[in-house]
Amino acid sequence: RLQPEADEADLDTEQLELFLGEQLSPTWKPREDLHSLEFPLFSLQKGKDTRVRDYQNGQQIIRIIPSGVGAANIFDKDLLVYAATLICRAVDADQPVSRRIRFKVRDFLNYTNRSTGGASYQRLVDSCRRLRGTTVETNFDTVRPGANEDGIHPTLAGYGLIDEYKVISYTANKKGALEVELILSKWTF
């Protein structure tokens, strides 16, 4: 749909907010994270994806292991991007940051231009379940001691995308969340 010219400037400002995650660290830029670009960590399926996916490039190995509720999908990734945005806002406001993030689900839905209808609040809980249950197993790591110059480590390690989630307040039918608290995994943070 066509937007009036005055609205285009507003859209450009909103679009720029998506890249606030680049301010998290002067040494890490999401667009330069070639490993998550080369190896798809998130399923592209909307439905339940329970396939274990193995990827290898030379010595580098990545395995995505879903839980019984399925692998985290590309829509669930929006939740991690939103968490990164909240962290950046805290940094910009000189507030302390941690892996623990609490937010109103409606704010997330508005930020990601999703419907604020009742089912969206239940889908967010499903996203939390998939993010908590998906394991990323890899021998690539530039953080752990013992990796060679290419970042290849002699052992495999498994990481989750989030460590915990808690529904702080529920919708009237008790199936969806109005407010959520996430604890990002150390690996994700």
PEVEN-V967232 format. One record per backbone hydrogen bond with DSSP energy under -1.0 kcal/mol. CO is the residue of the C=O (numbers start at 1). NH is the residue of the N-H. If there is no record, write none. Layout:
((CO/NH) (CO/NH))
//
This chain:
((4/8) (7/11) (8/12) (9/13) (10/14) (11/15) (12/16) (13/17) (15/18) (16/19) (17/20) (19/22) (20/23) (21/24) (29/32) (30/33) (32/34) (33/37) (34/38) (35/39) (43/74) (49/71) (53/64) (55/62) (57/60) (60/57) (61/139) (62/55) (63/137) (64/53) (65/135) (67/70) (72/43) (73/77) (76/79) (77/81) (78/82) (79/83) (80/84) (81/85) (82/86) (83/87) (84/88) (85/89) (86/90) (87/91) (88/92) (89/93) (90/95) (91/94) (99/184) (101/182) (103/180) (104/108) (105/109) (106/110) (107/111) (108/112) (109/114) (110/113) (117/120) (119/123) (120/124) (121/177) (122/126) (123/127) (124/128) (125/129) (126/130) (127/131) (128/132) (129/133) (130/134) (131/161) (135/65) (136/159) (137/63) (138/157) (139/153) (148/151) (151/141) (152/148) (157/138) (159/136) (161/185) (164/183) (166/181) (169/178) (169/179) (171/174) (176/171) (178/105) (179/168) (179/169) (180/103) (181/166) (182/101) (183/163) (183/164) (185/189))
//
